[in-house]
Amino acid sequence: MNILIIGPSWVGDMVMAQTLFTCLKQRHPECSIDVLAPEWSRPILERMPEVRRALSFPLGHGVLDLATRRTIGRSLKGQYDQAILLPNSLKSALVPFFAGIPVRTGWKGEMRYGLLNDIRTLDKQRYPLMIERFMALAFEPGAEIPQPYPRPSLQIDESSRAAALKKFDLSLDRPVLALCPGAEFGEAKRWPAEHYAQVAEAKIREGWQVWLFGSKSDHPGGEEIRNRLIPGLREEVSNLAGETSLAEAIDLLSAASAVVSNDSGLMHVAAALSRPLVAVYGSTSPQFTPPLAEQVEIVRLGLDCSPCFERTCRFGHYNCLRDLKPRAVIEALERLLPQPIEVQ
C-alpha cells in the first residue's frame, strides 16, 4: 500500500504530522509513506523513519498555479493507493485529484467536494488537539484513536551532528542551553530579549554555554540577547540564528542539555528530540499544539486577555510575555534538571 501525504506548511505542524505517519505504520506495517511538502521540510522528513520519500513541492504557501499542480499530479499517476491531506485548503486537494489517486482523504473545508472522495466532518470537541485531527485520518470515520498517542521522534545521525559541531566550531565540553527566541507567527509569541538574557546569564554563571537558534530574521534579536550580557559572559553565547540550515539546527539542538523556546516550530523540534524543554507561551495556548515530550515545563501567565491568538497585542502592552519574569523560567529549568549535567 502506497500512501501520499500532502504535508503542512509550518515546521511545528510537520513535526506533529509524524504522529499520523506512526499510526499509519501501526495499521499497515508494510505501507510506504511519501510526503509532498515544501523543500524546507526535507531535513525534518529525512529524520522520520516512517517516511520513505520527501517529495519537493515547488509552490509557495497560498500560490494556486493550477498548471503546475496539474503537472505534478499527472507525474504521480498510478503510484498511490491513498492520499491523506493535512491542510484544509482547496488548493491542497488538487494534486491528488489530478493524480487520480483512488482514495483521497481529508477534513471538510473550502468546498473540496469532488476533489476528495473520503471527506470527514471534524468534531472539534472530540479532537481538540491538532495531533488528534492528524491521527484520526489514519482510521475509519468515527473510530477511536488508540492510546497512548505516539510522540514525534526525530532520528539523528551522529556523523551529521559531528559535522555541524565542527563547522561552527562548537564544543560539548560544557552543558549547552539552547535558546529559541524567535517566532514566525508574530511579536505576540516572542518573550522579550532582556528576559532571555537573564536566563542566559544565570546558566552561564553556573558553567553553561548558550547557543541561540532561529531564522535569519531572528539574528538581530540574538545579538540583542548577547549584547545585554557583560563582557566575559557575552563570549559564552554563540548566535547561530540565520547561520545554520534547518538540518544543522536540528542536529545541533539534539546536543543541547536543555532548551528554552517560544511557542514555535523549533519548540516542537526540541520536543521531538527529547530535550528537556521549557516552553514559553504568551498569546497562544498549549491546549491545541503542546510540545509532545516527557521532560517539558510550560510557563505562562494565563491573563484574562490570553490566549488571543493574535500576531500583535491588540492592547499594545504584551503583558502576557513582559510580565512573565525570567525567574519563572529559571525555576522551571531547575525542576527539569535537578541533577548536575554530565557533559558529552
N, C-alpha and C positions, 0 to 999 in steps of 0.2 A: 504494500500500500504506500503510495507516494502522496505526500501532503504538502501543499504550498501555503505558507503563512504570509499574509500581507501585513507587514510589521508596522509598528507605530513610529512616530516622527520625533520622539523625545528620548533622551538617554535613559532616564529613570523608568519610563514605560517599557523600553526594550529590555532592560534588566528584569523587570517584573514579568515580562512575557515568558520567561523561562519556566514559570510555573505551569503554563499551558503546555509547553513542549514536554515537560516531565509527565504530565497527565496523559498526553497522547502516547508516550512511550510505555507507560504503565498499562494502558488499554490495548495498545497494538505494538508489542515489543519489536516486531520486525519492520515497522514502518520507517520510511525515510522522510525527514523533515527538511525542506528548503525554505528559506525566508527571503522574501523580496522586500528590500528596505533601502533607505539612503546609504550611500557608500560609507559615510562616517560610522555606521553601526557595525561595520565588518569586524573591528577588534573585539567588540562585545560578543558577537555571534561566534567568532572563532574560538572563544573561550567557553563555549557551551557545548559539552559533548553530545547533547541530544540533536544538534543541528548538523546535517550533512553538508549543506552548502549555503553560503550567503550570496544572494543574487543582488547585484547593484541596481537600484532604481534611480535613473538619472534626473528625474524631475524634482524641483524644489517643492517645499510644502505649499500647498494651495494652488499649484500650477495645473491647469487642465490638460492642454496639449493632447487633444484627442487622437491625433495621428500617431504620436509616439506611443501612447498607451495601446493603441490597436496593434502597432508593430511588435511591441513587447509581448502582448497577449498571443498573437499568432506564432511567435517564436517558441511559445511554451505549449503549443497544441499537442495533445496526446501524451503528455508527460506525467499528469497528475490525476489522482482519483478524487481528491477533495481539495478545496481551497477554504481556508478559515481567515476571515478578515477581522483584524483588531481595530482599525479606525472605523468610525461610524459614517464616514462621508460617502457620497455617491461616487466621487472620483475613484476611491479605493476599490470599488466593485467592478470597474471597467476592465482591468487586465484579466481577472479570472473569467469574466464573461466572454471577452474576445478569445481567450484560450480554449473556450468550450469545456471547461472542467466540469465533470458530471454533477458533483455536489459542491455548492457554493454557500458556505455557512457564515452567518453574521447576525448582529443585532439589527432590529428595525431602526432605520434612520435615514433622513434625506431622500425619501421616495426611491428606495432601492428595489421596489417590487419588479420582478422580471430579471433584474441583474442577479439577485440572489434567489435561490430556489429552496434554501433551508434557512428561512428567516425567523428569527426568535424575537419575542417581545420581552424586553428587560423589566424585571421586577426589582426596582432599586432597594426595596425594603428587604427582599430576600438575599440580594447580593450587594451589600453596602460597600465592600472592598473592591478596588479595581482588579486585584488578582482573582477574586471570585468571578467577576464578569469575564475575565480571560479564560479561566479554567472551565467554566460552565460550557463553553463552546466545544470542549473535548467530549462532552457527554450528550446523551439524548435530551431533548427538551423536558424540563421538569425534573430531571434526575438529581439526586442528592450528590453533592461533591464530597468524595471520601476525605476523611480527616485522619491524621493531621495533614494540613496543607503542606505541600512541598515548598522549600525556600530556594530562591535563586542561589546558585553556587558557581562562581566563575573559576575556571581551572587555569593555573599559572604555570608557565614553562620556566623552569629555573634559569635556563640559559638566556632567555629573553630578559628576565629580570636582572641578571648579572650584567648583560649588555647595557641596559638602561642605567644602572648604577655607575658603570664605567663611563658612559657617555657624558653624564652630568657631574662626574667627579664626586659622587656621594659615597659615604661610608656608613656602615651599620655598627660602628664602634660604640655608639650611644643610642639609647631609645629614641624613637622618632615620633614626634607629634605631627600628624598631618592636619593642616587646616584647609578647609574648602570654603572660602568666604564669599564666593560668587553665587549668582542665581540668575539664569537667563530669563526667568519669568518676570522679574522686576525688583524694584527697590524694596518693596514690602516684604520680601523674603530675606533681605540681607541684614544680618546682625552687624552693628557698627564696627568699623575698623579699630576704634580705640578699645572696644571690648575684646576683640580677638588679640590685640597687642598685649593686654593684661594677662590673658590666658597663656600666651606665648612666653611672656616674661616669667610667670610662675613656674612653668615647666623647665625653662632654660636654667633658672636658678637651682632646680633640682638635678641638673646634669643632663637634661634632654637637649636634642636638637629639633628644629622646626622646619618642615617643608610645606610650602604653600602651593596649592593646586588650583587650576581653573583654566579658562579660555584666555585668549589674547586680550579681550576686553577687561579681564579681571587682573591683569598685570599691574596697572596703576594702583588698584586697591591693595594688592600685595605689597607694593612699595610703600604705601602709606602705613601699613602694619609694621613693616621693617623700620621705617624712619621714626616711628613712635618709641622705639627701643633705644636705650642709651648705647653709646659705643662700648664694645666689649660683649654686649648681649646681641646687638644687631647682626654681628658676624655669624651668629649661630643659626640664622634664618636663611634658607635657600628659597628664593622666589621662582618657582617652576611654572607659574601660571603663564600660559601662552608660549612656553618654551618646549613643552613636550607634545608629542602626538597623543591621541586618546589611548593608543595601545601602550605607550610608555607610561602614561599616567596610571593606567590600571596596574601595570606591573610594579610600579614604584609604590602605589598605595598598598599593595599586598605586603610590603615590607614595613609598614607603619606599626608602631606599638599601640597607637590609639589615634582616633580621628575625631575632629570636631567639624561639623558641617552644617550649613543651612539646609533647608528642605530643597534639595537639588538633585540632579542626575548623579553627581559624584557621591551624594549620600547613599543612594541605592547601590552604587558600585562598591562602596566601602562595606555596606551590609552584606553584599553578595561575596565579598572576600573574607567574611567573618572577622573583620577587625573590630575591636572594642570601639564603640561609636557613641558620641554624644550628638544628638540631632536637635538643632535649634529651630523652633517654629515661631513664626510671627503671624502673618496674615492667613496662613493656611492651617490645615488640621491633619493630625496623624490618623484620623478616623477613616480616611479614604485610601491614602497611599503611605502607610507607615513603613519605616525601614524593617526589612524582614530578616532579622538575625537574632541570635540569643543574647549577645552582650551589647545591649542598647539601652541608653538612657535618653528619654525625651524630655527636653526642657522648654517650657513655655509658660506664659503668664495667664492665658485664658481670660483676657479682658472682655468686658461686655460687648465691645465692638469687634471682637475676633471670634472665629475666623470670618473674614470678609471676602477672602479670595480675590482681593483687588491687587493690581500690579503696583499701584501707588496708594498711599494713605489718603483717603478722602478728607480727613481732618488735617492732614499735613504734619502730624506730630510723630507718627511711627512709634507710639509709646509701647506697643506690643513687643518691640525689639529694643528700643532705647532704655526702657525701664527694666529689661531683663539683664541683670548685672553679671559681670564676669564670675563672681563668687559662686553663683548657681552652677555654672558650667565646670568650674574647678572642682567643686564638691561632687558633681556627677562623675568626673574623671576619677576622683578618689574612690568612689563607690565601685566603679568598674575595675579599678586596678589597685586592689587592697594590698597586693604583694609587690615587692620590687621587680622591675622588668629585667629579664635576662637578655643581654644583647646577643645578636645572632653572629 
